[in-house]
Amino acid sequence: MSEDLIIKGSNKKELYENLIPQIKSLVEGEPDSIANMANISACLKDTFQFWWVGFYRVVGDELVLGPFQGPLACTRIKKGKGVCGSAWQKAETIVVPDVDAFPGHIACSSLSRSEIVVPIIKNGEVVAVLDIDSEKLNTFDDVDRKYLEELVLCLV
């Protein structure tokens, strides 16, 4: 998708530029990461109408489902498995234009068509990932990567 995508009358870049300061203000001073993840999920889902928005937290040797907005989700994901586990293992954002073309994709739902996963890194370690799915192909791009990487910094 291009940066001039129109969503709710604004382009994607403008939506992020308006939303991120609001989210930072919302989570500022709130020490509970679960509460902050819940509000961030709600804000992203409401603003962009993504199909699924949520977090997986690193618990031991697995990612465990955290706060999310959307339909039923996978509960646990091993390191290196699927898009979320791969983003955790590599400690880098992964943008997947077509999940069917991603080797080892974990299909929590056949309706998911594209995905972006952004690791949340604290003290050099991935502590969680932000996972966003779309029911459309090619939803996510470098605009999403840039702003979502900035957004997750408010959780560290």
C-alpha positions, 0 to 999 in steps of 0.5 A: 500500500502506498503512503497516500492510502486514504483511511477515514479521510486521512492518509496513513502517515497523517493518521500515525502522526496524530495517533502516536502522540495521543497514545504516548500521552495515554500510557505516560505515567501508567506503569502496567504494561498489560493495561498499556498494551490493551489501550494501544491495541484498541487505539490501533484497531479503532483508527485503522480498522485492522483485522487483528491487533495485539501483543504477545509477551515473552514468557519463558521460551514462548510468546504468550498471548497478551491484550488484543482486539479482534477474533480468537488468536493463537495462545502460545508461539515458540521462538522462531515459529511463524511471523511472531516467533521469527520477529522475536528470534531476529529481534527485527520487524517483519512485514509480510505482504502475503502470509501464504508465501511466508515459510512456516506461517502459523494460520490462527485464522485463514482470514489473515492475508498480510501481517506486520510484527514489531518486536518490543526490545528492553535492555537488549532483549525482546520482551514482547511483540506487536502483531497486526494482521489484515484480511487484505494482501499487501496492507503493510509497508515502510510507513507502518514499520516506521511509525509502529517501531516508534510507537512500541518505544512507549512500552519500554 
